[in-house]
Amino acid sequence: MKKLLTTIGLLICLCFIAKPAAAATDPGIPILMYHHFTTGNDTNAITVSKNSFNEQMNYLAQNGYKTLTFQELEAYLDGKLANNGKMVVITMDDGYRSNYDIAFPILQYYGLKATQFTIVSAIGGIDENMFKLGFYGGSHCSLTEMQKMQGVFEFQSHTYDRHFLFNGKSILAQDFTADVREDLSDAKRILEDNGFKQYVFSYPYGESSGSIKQVLKEQGVRMAVTCVPKRAKRGVDKMELPRLNVSGKMSLEDFKKLVQAPK
């Protein structure tokens, strides 16, 4: 009897010893959202100074962060790429020329990558819709500049020219399906004719709709980003990916908190 109890006790101990430790909570991956850059002091919620951007990219490079393409992010979301807690995705909306003049050389210097979401009708000019509303962030990248940025940037759609508000909401999210299809088809055709394969989309003002999602899926788009301020984690709707805005008023310490994995 004593031998039997001893054997049972040993088996129980072995069960506890063999039990694997609980998996660490996946911190997710921050998708950072930028827009415009400046060499002056005219910073705001969507305009970041050259010095601040350089400090931020230096921090990422010096601390071993990897900047992912959306293809790599997709691999993570599908469970095919492990997250080491030092991964970020850098995005830039609208396609301002400051992405070329300021962000591109800094990213190139540090060996980092980014995705620009381009308002296609504004390529090489200005976004007329935003200009009429009193917002002007400068001229937009030309096709020649975009082609020079390849290898550091990938280029995805932010609509052809449906990037404006109507009654306080994104016009694209209110459009009929046929109008959405026409706009997104024009954007896709122009970008792909110039060598930029389309598989991700950025919703204007972060607002999606059933019509937009339907058309995007028809076009083979596999992911889309919003402005919901969270980290992207496995299980998230890949057509509703969250992003974290990098404000021009943000300190370097605030930026570190934004990208560091929660403890």
N, C-alpha and C positions, 0 to 999 in steps of 0.2 A: 504493500500500500504506500509506504514511504517513497519507494522507487517511482511508483506511478505519479504521485504528487510532484516529485522532483522533476520528472519528465515533462509533465503538464506545465509546471512553472517555467522551465527552460523554453518551451515552445512559445508561451505567452511573451516572454522577454524577447525572443527572436523576432516575433511578429512586430513588436514595438520598435525594435532596432531596425528592421528591414523596411519599415514604413517610410516612404519618401517624404522629404520636406515639402510643405505646401509651396506651389509655384508663386514666385514673386508677382505682384500685381503689375500688369503691363501699364506703363505710364502714358502710352500713346505717343503720337508724333505731332509736334506743332507745325502747322502750315502757316507761315508768316505772310502777311499781306502788306505790301507797299504800293505806292502810287507814283508820286513825283519826288524829285530831289532838287536841292538848291545849294548854291555856293554862298548865299546870303543868310540873313537872319529871319527871312519870311517863312518860318516853319509854322506848321499847324497840324491838325489831326492826320492829314494825309500827305504832308510835305516834310521830308526829312533832310537835314543838312548833310552835306558831303562829309564833314568831320564826324558826325554821329554815325553815319552808315559805315565809314571806315573803321571806327572803333568797334562797332557791332560785328563786322566781318572778321576783324582781327581777333576778337574774342572767340568766335566760332573756330577759326583756324588754329589758334594757339591752344585751344582746349579739346581738340580732337573731334569736333563735330563733323559729320558727313552730311552734305546737302544732297537730298534725293531728287531724282526726276520723278515724275508722276508714275512712270512705269515701275520704278523701284518702290514707290509708295504702294502701288497696287499689289506688288508681290508681298509686302508686309501685311496689307489688309487681308490678303488671301491665305496668310499663314505660311508663306514660302520664304520669308525673310525675317530673321530674328531682329528684335529691337534691343540695342545695347544701351538705350537711354540717351544717346548722343547723336540723334538724327533729326534733321529739320528739312522742311520744304520751303523754298523762298519763292514767292509769287509777286508779280508787279502788274497791277491792273491799268488798263487804258492804252498804254503804249507810248508814253511821253518820251520825247527825245532825251530828256535828262537820264533815262534808263541807259541810253547809249553814251552820253557825254560823261556821266558821273558814276553810275552803278557798274556798268560793264567793265571799265578798267580796274575797278576795285575788286570785283569778283574774279576777274582774270588773274590779278596779282596774287590773290590768296588761294587760287585753285578751287573756287566754289562755283556752284551751278544755280540757275534760277529759271523760272517760267514766266514769260510775259503773256498776259491776256490782252489781245489787241482789238481795239475798235477799228475794224477793217476799213471803213470808209474814210477814216482820218489818217491812214498811212501816208506819210510824207507831207501832211498838212496840219489842220486843226480839226477838232471835233465841233462841227457847226452847232449841233444841238446844245452842247455844254456852253459854248460861247454865247449863244442867245440867252441862256439862263444866267449869264453873268459870271460863270466860272471859266477861267482860262488857265490851264496849267502849263502853257507853252506848246510849241509845235510837237508833232509826233514823229516817231522814227520813220525813215524812208525804207523801202524794200532793200536798197543797197546796204543801209546800216544794219537792218535785221539780218541780212545774209552774213555780214561781217561778225555778228554776235553769235552765230551758230557755233556750237561746241561749248559755249558757256550758257547760252539761253536756248530754250525751246519755245516755240510760238504757238499759242492756242487762241481760240476765238472768245471775244467778249461782245459779240454781235457784229453785224455789218454796220447798221446805223440806228439801232433801236435802243440806244443807251441814254434815255432821258425819262423824266417823271411826268405823269399825267394825273392830276388830282391827288398828288402826293404819293403816288405809287409807280413802280416800274411799268412803263408802257408795254414792254415785252410780255410781262406777266398778265396783262389785260387783253392782249391781242387775240384775234381769232386764229385757229390753228393754221389756216392757209397763209396768213400774214407772217406768223412765226416761221413757217417752213420756208417762205421766200427769203426772209432775212438771213436765217441761219444757213440756208443752202448757198446763198451768195457769198457769205463769209467763208464757209468751208471750201467752196470752189476756188476762190481767189488765193487763199492761203495754201491749199494743196497744189495749185498750179505753180506756185513759187517754191515748192519743195518742203512745205511745213505740214507734215502728217497730223491730222486732227483726231484726238481721242479724249480730250478734256475740254470743259467749258466753264466759264465764269459767269454766273447770273448777274446782270446789272442790279446793283444795290442789294445783292444777295437774295433777291426774290425769285422763287421758282413757281412753276405752275404745271398742271397736267399736260397742257399743250406743249410747253417747252420740253418737258421730259420725253414726251411721245416722239417729237421730231428729233431730238438728240439721239434717242435710241435707234430710230430709223437710219440715222447717219453714222451709226457705229461708235458714237461717243460713249465711253465706259464710265467716266467720272465727271463730276461737276462740283464746283465750290460755291459756298455761301459766305455770309459774314457772321455766322453764329460763332461767338467767341469761346471755343473749346478746342481741346486737342483731338486729333483724329485717332480713333481706336478701332480695333477689329470688331466687326459686328455693325459698324455704322453703315447707313445707306450711302453707297458710293456716289449716288447722284445728289447727295446733300452733305458734302464734306464741310466741316467747320474750318474757320480760319481765325487767326489772332492778328489784329491790326497793330502795326508798329507805328506809333504816333511820333511826329516830329518833336513833341514835348517830352518824350520819354527819356529818362536818364539811362546810363549804361547799366546801373544796378537794376532798374526796372526791366531792361531787356534781358538781363541774365535770368531774372525770375521767370520771364516769359518762356525761355527756351529750356531751362533746367528741368529735369524730371522731378516731379513731386516726391518728397521724401516720406 
